[in-house]
Amino acid sequence: MELPEIQLEQVTVSFEDRPVLTDITLTLNERRIGIIGANGAGKSTLSRLLNALVIPTTGTVRVGGLDTSKNAKQIRRDVGFVFQNPANQIIMPLVADDIAFGLKNIGLSKAERKVRVTQTLEELNIAHLADRESHTLSGGEQQMVALAAVMAMQPRTIVFDEPTTMLDLRNRLRFQREIAKLPQRAIVITHDLELLEDFDRVLVVTDGIIDFDGQPADAIDHYRQWSLV
Ligand SMILES: Nc1ncnc2c1ncn2[C@@H]1O[C@H](COP(=O)(O)OP(=O)(O)OP(=O)(O)O)[C@@H](O)[C@H]1O
C-alpha cells in the first residue's frame, strides 16, 4: 500500500490566542509513528491536524499533497481517527450497523457492506458483538468497535488517540498485534510506552514543540529523563 506523505510546515495552533503548538515543521513517511509526551503538551492537537479536525492558525498541513484547510472531506476519507473516548464515535444503536454506517456514505452496496463488516469484526476477534446494542458494551468493547468502524473504511492512515486506556491485557495485546499487522500507516498517541517498541519513529511533544524525534528506545529514554526533573 502506497502511503501518502504528511507534511507540516511552520504550523502554529492557538486557542483563544494561547499557542498550543508552536512553529512545527515535520515530514512523516513512516508506517508506525508514536507520539508521546506529558499531559497537555499538545499531542491530541497535533494528531487532529492530520485529518483536518484542527486547522493550523498559521502554517500548512498537507496529506498526500492536499492542504487540510482546503480539502478536509477528501482527507478525512484517507486519514481515519480513533478517538480516546469511543462513546463519542459510536453512532448507530447496533454494532454491525455502526460499522456499516461509514461504508454506506462512501457508496458500498448492501452486500459489500455486509462482507466488509463481517470481515473486520472477525479480524478483530469481536464477531460475537455484531448484534449487540452499542450502549450496552463495556468500555473496552466500545473501544474495539470504534476501531473496527475506522478499519472497515480502509483509510491509508489511522490515527489512534490513547487506544489502549480501556483495554484489558488480552485486548491490549490483541490491539498491539493488530497494529503490527495493519497494511496502513498507524500514528499512535499513547502513555503506554511499551506499545511503541517496534515502531519506526517516535515524536516527543513538550510544551507545544517536538522536543525529540527518533527511534522508540531513544525517544522513550528522552521522555523518561524529562519526566524525572
Ligand atoms: N478546543 C480547545 N480550546 C481551548 N484549549 C484547547 C482546546 N483543545 C486543546 N486545548 C488546550 O491545548 C493544550 C494541549 O491539549 P492536547 O489535548 O493537545 O494535549 P495532550 O498532549 O493530548 O494531553 P493529554 O495527554 O492530557 O491528553 C491543553 O492545554 C488544552 O487544554
The ligand as an SDF file (V2000), in Angstrom:
LIG
                    3D

 31 33  0  0  0  0  0  0  0  0999 V2000
  -10.5070   23.3200   21.6190 N   0  0  0  0  0  0  0  0  0  0  0  0
   -9.6860   23.8160   22.5530 C   0  0  0  0  0  0  0  0  0  0  0  0
   -9.9090   25.0270   23.1090 N   0  0  0  0  0  0  0  0  0  0  0  0
   -9.0680   25.5310   24.0460 C   0  0  0  0  0  0  0  0  0  0  0  0
   -7.9820   24.8970   24.5090 N   0  0  0  0  0  0  0  0  0  0  0  0
   -7.7160   23.6780   23.9970 C   0  0  0  0  0  0  0  0  0  0  0  0
   -8.5520   23.0690   23.0070 C   0  0  0  0  0  0  0  0  0  0  0  0
   -8.0180   21.8610   22.6870 N   0  0  0  0  0  0  0  0  0  0  0  0
   -6.9170   21.7090   23.4550 C   0  0  0  0  0  0  0  0  0  0  0  0
   -6.7200   22.7990   24.2390 N   0  0  0  0  0  0  0  0  0  0  0  0
   -5.6170   23.0090   25.1780 C   0  0  0  0  0  0  0  0  0  0  0  0
   -4.4140   22.7840   24.4630 O   0  0  0  0  0  0  0  0  0  0  0  0
   -3.4370   22.1490   25.3000 C   0  0  0  0  0  0  0  0  0  0  0  0
   -2.9610   20.8590   24.6230 C   0  0  0  0  0  0  0  0  0  0  0  0
   -4.0300   19.9270   24.6120 O   0  0  0  0  0  0  0  0  0  0  0  0
   -3.9020   18.4810   23.9650 P   0  0  0  0  0  0  0  0  0  0  0  0
   -5.2210   17.7970   24.1580 O   0  0  0  0  0  0  0  0  0  0  0  0
   -3.3850   18.6160   22.5940 O   0  0  0  0  0  0  0  0  0  0  0  0
   -2.7980   17.8260   24.9060 O   0  0  0  0  0  0  0  0  0  0  0  0
   -2.3190   16.3130   25.0430 P   0  0  0  0  0  0  0  0  0  0  0  0
   -0.8290   16.3390   24.9490 O   0  0  0  0  0  0  0  0  0  0  0  0
   -3.0300   15.4380   24.1030 O   0  0  0  0  0  0  0  0  0  0  0  0
   -2.7350   15.9920   26.5450 O   0  0  0  0  0  0  0  0  0  0  0  0
   -3.2170   14.6260   27.3240 P   0  0  0  0  0  0  0  0  0  0  0  0
   -2.0390   13.7110   27.4370 O   0  0  0  0  0  0  0  0  0  0  0  0
   -3.5940   15.1850   28.6810 O   0  0  0  0  0  0  0  0  0  0  0  0
   -4.3930   14.0660   26.5940 O   0  0  0  0  0  0  0  0  0  0  0  0
   -4.1040   21.9270   26.6450 C   0  0  0  0  0  0  0  0  0  0  0  0
   -3.6950   22.9720   27.4930 O   0  0  0  0  0  0  0  0  0  0  0  0
   -5.5910   22.0160   26.3340 C   0  0  0  0  0  0  0  0  0  0  0  0
   -6.2970   22.4990   27.4400 O   0  0  0  0  0  0  0  0  0  0  0  0
  1  2  1  0
  2  3  1  0
  2  7  2  0
  3  4  2  0
  4  5  1  0
  5  6  2  0
  6  7  1  0
  6 10  1  0
  7  8  1  0
  8  9  2  0
  9 10  1  0
 10 11  1  0
 11 12  1  0
 11 30  1  0
 12 13  1  0
 13 14  1  0
 13 28  1  0
 14 15  1  0
 15 16  1  0
 16 17  2  0
 16 18  1  0
 16 19  1  0
 19 20  1  0
 20 21  2  0
 20 22  1  0
 20 23  1  0
 23 24  1  0
 24 25  2  0
 24 26  1  0
 24 27  1  0
 28 29  1  0
 28 30  1  0
 30 31  1  0
M  END
$$$$
